[in-house]
Amino acid sequence: MAATDFGNSPQIKMKPSPLNEIIKADVEEVTQNILKDAVEPWIFLGSHGVHIKKADGSSISISGVMYAGSVITVFWEGFADEYIKKRSRELIESTRLKAVERKIPVQNALQDLLVYLRTMIVKIFSRMAIIDQKLRGHGFPESVHKKDIRHHIDRNFGVIRTLVNAEIKCVQSSGSPRPIWLKALELKPNIFGLGINLNWLISKLFRRGK
């Protein structure tokens, strides 16, 4: 897997997480659901109109109009971005939990996730560009140019990368809790360098006996 750029930190090539294939499948499922529920219905604007739910639960209902002006604005500005952000946040949390449950490094899993989230963003806007071209061409897509989607991809990936980076920083700053058995040991200047922390053990046993 290619190195991933996380802000100003140096690029490090890391081995894919053991969760890699699971993460890939999760993102692909989410991608297909977004396309089916929020993008593909637009292809029927001219015949049946468009009736879809937005990521926040509100609806978009458009019928009896041409694909032009404000309708194009609705298609390109906002509703897909909201879906991408919401579903990405859900994937970030589910990936984190899966890594914790399996005792797998969370940072590696999130780095893998970020790669697949970019692929999701590219797929969604690439499909939107194809539908947009067909609608503007009125059945003759080759008669109009295909929209440049690089700005949409970069803008959305920037938002998602910030969310993933924030989660990685939280994981790094939280560290790992000290195992309880370590509290029963303390450094001592003896031949082995370790001794039993009797005070801690006695206090622990005393509390249990109450």
C-alpha positions in Angstrom: 0.0 0.0 0.0 1.2 3.5 -0.8 2.3 5.8 2.0 -0.3 8.1 3.3 0.3 11.8 4.0 -0.9 12.7 7.5 -0.4 16.5 7.7 3.2 17.5 8.5 4.3 14.2 9.8 6.9 12.3 7.7 5.6 9.7 5.3 6.1 6.2 6.6 5.4 3.0 4.7 3.5 0.8 7.0 2.3 -2.8 6.6 -1.4 -3.1 5.9 -3.5 -3.8 9.0 -4.8 -7.3 9.5 -8.2 -5.6 9.2 -7.3 -4.4 5.7 -9.7 -6.6 3.7 -12.5 -6.1 6.2 -12.1 -2.4 6.0 -12.1 -2.5 2.2 -15.3 -4.5 2.2 -17.0 -2.1 4.7 -16.1 0.9 2.6 -17.2 -0.7 -0.6 -20.6 -1.6 0.9 -21.0 2.0 2.1 -20.0 3.3 -1.3 -22.6 1.2 -3.1 -25.3 2.2 -0.7 -24.6 6.0 -1.2 -24.6 5.5 -5.0 -27.9 3.5 -4.9 -29.7 5.8 -2.5 -28.5 9.2 -3.3 -26.8 9.3 -6.7 -28.3 6.8 -9.2 -31.9 8.2 -8.7 -30.8 11.4 -10.5 -30.6 9.6 -13.8 -34.4 9.4 -13.8 -34.9 13.2 -13.3 -36.4 13.6 -16.8 -38.9 10.7 -16.5 -39.8 10.3 -12.9 -38.2 13.2 -11.1 -35.8 12.8 -8.1 -37.0 11.9 -4.7 -34.2 11.1 -2.2 -33.4 11.5 1.4 -30.4 13.6 2.4 -27.9 12.5 5.1 -29.7 14.6 7.7 -33.0 12.9 7.1 -34.6 15.7 5.1 -35.7 15.1 1.5 -35.0 16.3 -2.0 -37.9 16.2 -4.3 -37.6 17.6 -7.9 -39.9 16.9 -10.8 -41.2 18.6 -13.9 -38.1 20.6 -14.5 -35.1 20.5 -16.8 -31.6 19.7 -15.5 -30.4 23.3 -15.5 -29.7 26.3 -13.2 -30.6 25.6 -9.6 -31.2 21.9 -10.2 -27.5 21.5 -11.2 -26.5 23.5 -8.1 -28.5 21.1 -5.9 -26.9 18.1 -7.6 -23.3 19.3 -7.1 -23.3 21.4 -3.9 -23.8 19.7 -0.6 -25.9 16.6 -0.5 -23.2 14.2 -1.6 -20.6 15.9 0.7 -23.0 15.4 3.6 -23.4 11.7 2.9 -19.6 11.2 2.5 -18.9 13.0 5.8 -21.6 11.2 7.8 -20.8 7.7 6.5 -17.0 8.3 6.8 -17.5 9.2 10.5 -19.4 6.0 11.0 -16.7 4.0 9.3 -14.0 5.7 11.4 -15.7 4.7 14.6 -16.5 1.2 13.5 -13.0 0.6 12.3 -11.6 1.9 15.6 -13.8 -0.4 17.6 -12.9 -3.4 15.5 -9.2 -2.8 16.0 -9.7 -2.4 19.7 -11.7 -5.6 20.0 -9.1 -7.6 18.1 -6.2 -5.9 19.9 -4.9 -4.6 16.5 -3.1 -1.2 16.3 -5.8 1.4 15.7 -3.5 3.8 13.9 -2.7 1.2 11.2 -6.3 0.3 10.7 -7.3 4.0 10.3 -4.5 4.6 7.9 -5.9 1.8 5.7 -9.3 3.2 6.1 -8.2 6.6 4.8 -6.9 5.1 1.6 -10.2 3.4 0.9 -12.2 6.5 1.8 -10.4 8.4 -0.9 -11.4 5.6 -3.3 -15.0 6.0 -2.2 -14.9 9.7 -2.8 -13.5 9.3 -6.3 -16.1 6.6 -7.2 -19.0 8.8 -6.0 -18.0 11.9 -7.9 -16.9 10.0 -11.0 -20.4 8.5 -11.2 -21.9 11.9 -10.6 -19.9 13.4 -13.4 -21.2 10.7 -15.8 -24.8 11.3 -14.8 -24.4 15.1 -15.0 -23.0 14.7 -18.5 -25.9 12.5 -19.6 -28.5 15.0 -18.1 -26.9 18.0 -19.7 -26.5 16.3 -23.0 -30.2 15.3 -23.0 -29.4 11.7 -24.0 -26.3 12.7 -26.0 -23.5 12.8 -23.3 -20.8 13.2 -25.9 -22.3 16.5 -27.0 -21.1 18.2 -23.8 -17.9 18.1 -21.8 -17.6 16.1 -18.7 -17.3 18.1 -15.5 -13.9 18.5 -13.8 -14.5 16.8 -10.4 -11.0 17.3 -8.9 -12.1 20.2 -6.7 -14.9 18.1 -5.2 -12.6 15.2 -4.6 -9.9 17.3 -3.0 -12.4 19.2 -0.8 -14.1 16.1 0.5 -10.9 14.2 1.0 -9.4 17.1 3.0 -12.4 17.0 5.4 -12.1 13.3 5.8 -8.4 13.3 6.3 -8.7 15.8 9.0 -11.3 13.6 10.8 -9.0 10.5 10.5 -6.0 12.5 11.7 -7.9 13.7 14.7 -8.8 10.2 15.7 -5.3 9.0 15.2 -4.0 11.8 17.5 -6.6 10.8 20.1 -5.4 7.2 20.0 -1.7 8.3 20.2 -2.3 10.6 23.2 -4.4 8.2 25.1 -1.7 5.6 25.2 -2.2 2.1 26.7 -3.4 1.6 30.3 -0.8 0.0 32.6 -1.7 -3.7 33.2 -2.8 -4.3 36.8 -0.1 -7.0 37.4 2.6 -4.4 36.8 1.4 -2.4 39.8 2.5 -5.4 42.0 6.0 -5.0 40.8 8.5 -2.3 41.6 12.1 -1.6 40.7 14.5 -2.5 43.5 18.2 -2.5 43.7 18.5 -6.3 44.1 20.1 -8.9 42.0 17.1 -9.3 39.7 16.2 -5.6 39.6 12.5 -6.3 40.5 10.8 -6.8 43.7 7.2 -7.3 45.0 5.3 -4.2 46.0 4.0 -5.6 49.2 2.2 -2.4 50.2 0.1 -2.5 47.1 -0.7 -6.2 47.4 -1.7 -5.9 51.1 -4.0 -2.9 50.4 -5.6 -4.8 47.5 -6.2 -7.9 49.6 -7.5 -5.8 52.4 -10.1 -4.1 50.2 -11.2 -7.5 48.8 -11.7 -8.8 52.3 -14.2 -6.0 53.2 
